[in-house]
Amino acid sequence: MVCSRVDWSKLAVVAAVVAALTLGVIAQYLLVEREDVSWGLIFWGLALAIFLVGIWQGMRVAADTLALGDEADVQGGAIGPRTEVVLFLAVIAVGIFFRLYRLDSIPPGLNHDAAWNGLHAIRITNGLDFAPYVAEAWGRETMFHYMVALSQLLFGQTQFAIQITAVTIGIATLGAFYLLMRRLFDTRLALIATFFLSISGWHLTFGRVGWRTILVPLFVALVFYFLTKALEERRMRDFVLAGVALGLSLYTYDAARVLPFAAAALIVYELLRTPSFIRTHFLHLGAFAAAFLASFAPLGWYALNHWDEFTRRGSFLWIGNKIEDAGSLEPLFANVKDALLMYNFRAGGADFFVKEPLLDLPISVFFTLGLILALLRVRQRSYFLLLAVLAFSLAVGISSSPNGNRAIGTILPVTAFAAVFLYEAWRWLRQAFPRYEQLFSLILVSVLLLTAYSIFHSYLGPNRRTQFGFFPETSVVGRYIHDAAGENMVYAAAGDWAADTLTYLSYQGDGNPFVLEYRYTKVARELLTFQPASDRGTVFIIKDHPAGTEVFDILRGRFPSATSDQIYLDDDAVTLIANVVQVPPGGGDGADFSAYVEPGAEERDATRRQDLSDIAAVLADYENRTGLLPTTDGSADVGCAYTALGQLCVFIGQLDPDTLADPRGRALRYGYWYESDGSSFTIYASLEIPLAPEEACITTDAFLALEPNLFCIRG
């Protein structure tokens, strides 16, 4: 049978889209598997060019066929309420399964940032006064911490309590996202988009890890669901709810700070579209603004009174610093390139998605083609909103350092665009070739199921991809310390065990969670300087590596009465993590208590003493000239780390950066510590050679008090 002219036109559109998809898959293979950026981008250029030709051809198809890109939506029968509920529950069930499946073993350990969240949550349940923001650990919004605190009351102070909090937020996001997409588009597209988010490896990872980042997508969905609903239905209640959601979104994570700008862009869009809106609904807009300010007020008051703390991390990462150092705009161009390639090539994260893209096949291809459709429809409110959220959220990474957590606000528009392409392709096909509607629906469902299987295999299957940042070895050691501490003094040595993970997992359940149940060093030989406790046993934990094995042998020789143990990564006793020496109280019979001093210790201690004298002299001169001292509000903090973090960094021009740092960069976490209330100061260093009693520094700081040879200068 010879096809008609109209049929050939339709087939040309299909051929163009299939060719674009094929070239997109090849481009992704070149980018991800071959890491060939040049050829990958060339193939993507060809794919997009052919796709645009297909869209143009689709718009020329006969009038009885809905053109690809047309704003109208000809429904082939609306989904009934019962069917919608069943499909929605099925999609949510998939999302719940992906987030709860083997949660006890995937991820294999507790991330250090998640552990810090848990530690601060313990302080909250111990009676810490309410604060919307905490300046420690580079500064963190506390909404997630309060949620973890509630979870810990239910499940105990465990890794599960942290993770189930984030997982629950992720599941709630699925429902909120569905409501948003249903409001912006229709039921079918909303179901596809929510299904993609349910199986998203990006969303899955940041949920299971237990980071506060996971709150951002939830509030993106809530803010713009209520705001869109308000602009369409013009009800005061929705404006108030939108304002409250927008204000609360700023308590989640730095990346949410752009949401007010995206909301403002949507309101401006509405004003340009309907100029009379501001005159007829100025009270509604006023209520929106008032609700936003009221819900934001506690955090705003904190920011106003602690501006340096509130902006510390952003100031450190600010791209303007890199531009100034480079003397050109090259760092900005590099960030733009990295931000645009995050989804399809490499996300460049510090913990997750280091060398992988944020999107997996075929969603990465669907997203790119769907983005083209969205750009062509930017005048429609739904697409304008999604593009605005994408652009403003991308700006966070571009202005600092692009990665999957800073760009977490883009996950909803990115997922939506992937769904838009798949939905529009299905919709066009079933209308162009109505005889094969059931076949196209079967293909659509098959694509969704195959995508889910592929992502399950990559993230949850037996041969899943390896992801860094979960610290499985550290987690096993932390639980070992938990069981050993209390009756024993515990010393641990390794080069890369995350301290916050050890601290959280070893917490005994009483007192300040940041007071360590162990003493930790990155240098194995430093264990030889620690002496066994006289009133309880002493446990030395040494990471299994050549230097650690040597120290293990020395300790066994010094304490003949000690017993030994081994810590393995799993129950199969295949991967050895650490060797353990268990010394009885007082050292036991035949114990050798001779002091061990590492070569070069005397010279390094002399450097530390001189550095503190030089810093003290500069501080005294600064006080004489200004009548002030850089203040830490009376708490001890690192003096200057990374030449940018800490109050003493203001003296970089007067002191060599090495003078502000410990000679080995490890004793007190990157630098000397500084404490000042604005009228007096104390500078601390940890020496290697034991101090005479009259030189030992007494401090109330929980962290510094654990240093064995703490030296300080006061002024």
Secondary structure, DSSP 8 states (H G I E B T S, - for coil): ----HHHHHHHHHHHHHHHHHHHHHHHHIIIIIS--HHHHHHHHHHHHHHHHHHHHHHTTS-TTS--TT-S----SS---HHHHHHHHHHHHHHHHHHHHTTTTTSSSS--HHHHHHHHHHHHHHTT----SEE-STT-EE-HHHHHHHHHHHHH-SSHHHHHHHHHHHHHHHHHHHHHHHHHHS-HHHHHHHHHHHHT-HHHHHHHHTT-GGGHHHHHHHHHHHHHHHHHHH--HHHHHHHHHHHHHHTTT-GGGGGHHHHHHHHHHHHHHH-TTHHHHSHHHHHHHHHHHHHHHHHHHHHHHHSHHHHTHHHHHH-HHHHHHHHTSSHHHHHHHHHHHHTTTT----SSSSSSS-SS-TTHHHHHHHHHHHHHHTTTSHHHHHHHHHHHHHHHHHHTS---TTTTGGGHHHHHHHHHHHHHHHHHHHHHHSGGGHHHHHHHHHHHHHHHHHHHHHHHTSTT----SSS-HHHHHHHHHHHHHBTTEEEEEE-SS--HHHHHHHH--SSS-TTS-SSEEESSGGGGGG----SSSEEEEEEESSHHHHHHHHHHHHH-TT-EEEEEESSTT--SEEEEEEEE-GGG-TT--------TTHHHHHHHHHHHHHHHHHHHHHHHHHHS-----TT-EEES-BTTTBSGGGGGTTTS-GGGGS-TTS-TTTTS-EEEE-SS-EEEEEE-SS---TTT------TTGGG-TTEEEEE-
